[in-house]
């Protein structure tokens, strides 16, 4: 009987994404994908909803540099929706501190704002709670369904359908 070949186990997709996007992000000045992939966690949901990082713009390096001279920090270029531009400008010091804390060193020294539409996928819309009258009508309509899971799903669907596009029953 031949020995068992090395068994492979599936890897989580999250383990592979960073390595796949790192070369692309390196061309934009990002040394690692963590800042892009975890932008919501780094700056908070409210700020992340109105801006996204475009690139890290590093200053030109001198041809000869003294060994003891520090590297100048980069400029974080953000695409910001029009309504958030003033907020981002006022909160720039806090954003810089959060980004630097995430990266683990003083990589960012300033923020540049570029107003424009965000390219990130919009967060899913949250549906308002169903209208009590629509919910009662939907429960009446599915009263004959025996499977409880199916009945609950049909009730929720029916309540949203009866509510209509304007939120009215």
C-alpha positions as CSV (number, residue, x, y, z in Angstrom):
1,X,0.0,0.0,0.0
2,X,1.5,3.4,-1.0
3,X,2.0,6.0,1.6
4,X,-0.8,8.7,1.8
5,X,0.0,11.8,-0.2
6,X,0.2,14.9,1.8
7,X,-3.4,15.9,2.6
8,X,-4.3,19.4,1.8
9,X,-6.8,21.3,3.7
10,X,-8.9,24.2,2.4
11,X,-7.7,27.7,3.5
12,X,-10.1,30.5,4.5
13,X,-10.4,33.0,1.7
14,X,-9.4,35.8,4.1
15,X,-5.9,34.2,4.4
16,X,-5.4,34.5,0.7
17,X,-6.8,37.9,0.0
18,X,-4.0,39.9,1.6
19,X,-1.3,38.1,-0.5
20,X,-3.3,38.6,-3.7
21,X,-3.9,42.3,-3.3
22,X,-0.5,43.3,-1.7
23,X,1.3,43.8,-5.0
24,X,-1.5,46.0,-6.4
25,X,-1.6,48.1,-3.3
26,X,2.2,48.4,-3.2
27,X,2.0,50.3,-6.5
28,X,-0.3,52.8,-4.7
29,X,2.2,53.3,-1.8
30,X,0.6,50.9,0.7
31,X,3.1,48.5,2.2
32,X,0.3,46.1,3.3
33,X,-3.4,45.5,2.6
34,X,-4.5,45.8,6.2
35,X,-5.2,49.5,6.0
36,X,-7.5,49.0,3.0
37,X,-9.2,45.8,4.1
38,X,-9.8,47.0,7.6
39,X,-10.5,50.7,6.9
40,X,-13.8,50.6,8.8
41,X,-12.1,49.3,11.9
42,X,-9.2,51.7,11.7
43,X,-11.2,55.0,11.3
44,X,-14.6,54.0,12.6
45,X,-17.9,53.3,10.7
46,X,-19.0,56.9,10.5
47,X,-15.8,58.2,8.9
48,X,-15.4,55.1,6.7
49,X,-18.9,55.7,5.3
50,X,-17.8,59.0,3.8
51,X,-14.2,58.4,2.7
52,X,-11.8,55.8,1.4
53,X,-8.0,55.7,1.0
54,X,-6.7,56.1,-2.5
55,X,-3.0,56.0,-2.0
56,X,-0.1,56.8,0.2
57,X,2.1,59.4,-1.4
58,X,5.7,59.2,-0.3
59,X,8.0,62.2,-0.6
60,X,10.9,61.7,-3.0
61,X,13.9,60.1,-1.5
62,X,17.2,62.0,-1.7
63,X,20.0,60.2,-3.6
64,X,22.2,60.2,-0.6
65,X,20.7,60.1,2.8
66,X,22.5,60.3,6.2
67,X,22.1,57.1,8.1
68,X,20.7,58.9,11.1
69,X,18.1,61.0,9.3
70,X,14.5,59.9,9.7
71,X,12.2,59.0,6.8
72,X,9.7,61.7,6.0
73,X,6.1,60.5,6.6
74,X,3.8,60.0,3.7
75,X,0.6,61.9,2.7
76,X,-2.5,59.7,2.9
77,X,-4.8,60.7,-0.1
78,X,-8.4,60.1,0.7
79,X,-11.4,60.2,-1.7
80,X,-14.2,61.9,0.3
81,X,-17.8,62.4,-0.5
82,X,-18.7,66.1,-0.6
83,X,-20.7,66.1,2.6
84,X,-17.9,64.6,4.7
85,X,-15.0,66.8,3.4
86,X,-15.3,69.3,6.2
87,X,-15.6,66.6,8.9
88,X,-12.5,64.8,7.5
89,X,-10.5,68.0,7.5
90,X,-11.4,68.8,11.1
91,X,-10.7,65.2,12.2
92,X,-7.4,64.9,10.3
93,X,-5.2,64.7,13.4
94,X,-7.2,61.9,14.9
95,X,-7.3,60.0,11.6
96,X,-3.6,60.3,11.2
97,X,-3.1,59.0,14.8
98,X,-5.4,56.1,14.1
99,X,-3.8,55.1,10.8
100,X,-0.3,55.4,12.4
101,X,-1.4,53.3,15.3
102,X,-2.7,50.6,12.9
103,X,0.5,50.6,10.9
104,X,2.7,50.7,14.0
105,X,4.9,53.6,13.1
106,X,4.6,57.3,12.0
107,X,4.0,56.5,8.4
108,X,1.4,59.2,7.7
109,X,2.2,62.9,8.4
110,X,-0.7,64.6,6.6
111,X,-4.0,63.9,4.8
112,X,-4.9,65.2,1.3
113,X,-8.6,65.3,0.4
114,X,-9.9,64.5,-3.1
115,X,-13.6,65.1,-3.3
116,X,-15.5,62.6,-5.5
117,X,-17.9,59.7,-5.4
118,X,-16.8,56.7,-3.4
119,X,-16.0,53.5,-5.2
120,X,-16.6,51.1,-2.3
121,X,-19.8,49.1,-2.2
122,X,-22.5,50.8,-0.3
123,X,-23.4,49.2,3.0
124,X,-26.6,47.1,2.8
125,X,-29.7,49.1,3.5
126,X,-31.5,48.2,6.7
127,X,-35.2,47.7,6.3
128,X,-37.5,49.5,8.7
129,X,-39.6,47.3,11.0
130,X,-42.7,46.0,9.3
131,X,-46.0,47.9,9.7
132,X,-48.1,46.2,12.4
133,X,-51.2,46.1,10.1
134,X,-49.1,44.6,7.2
135,X,-47.6,42.1,9.6
136,X,-51.1,41.0,10.8
137,X,-52.4,40.6,7.3
138,X,-49.3,38.6,6.3
139,X,-49.7,36.3,9.4
140,X,-53.4,35.7,8.4
141,X,-52.4,34.9,4.8
142,X,-49.8,32.2,5.9
143,X,-51.7,30.7,8.8
144,X,-52.2,27.4,7.0
145,X,-48.5,26.8,6.5
146,X,-47.4,24.0,8.9
147,X,-43.6,24.5,8.7
148,X,-42.7,27.2,11.3
149,X,-39.5,28.3,9.6
150,X,-41.3,28.7,6.2
151,X,-44.2,30.4,7.9
152,X,-41.9,33.0,9.5
153,X,-40.1,33.7,6.3
154,X,-43.3,34.1,4.3
155,X,-44.7,36.4,7.0
156,X,-41.7,38.6,6.8
157,X,-41.8,38.7,3.0
158,X,-45.5,39.3,2.9
159,X,-45.3,42.2,5.5
160,X,-42.6,43.9,3.3
161,X,-44.6,43.4,0.2
162,X,-47.8,44.7,1.8
163,X,-46.0,47.7,3.1
164,X,-45.2,48.8,-0.5
165,X,-42.4,51.0,-1.8
166,X,-43.4,54.1,0.1
167,X,-43.6,52.2,3.4
168,X,-47.4,52.2,3.4
169,X,-49.6,49.1,3.7
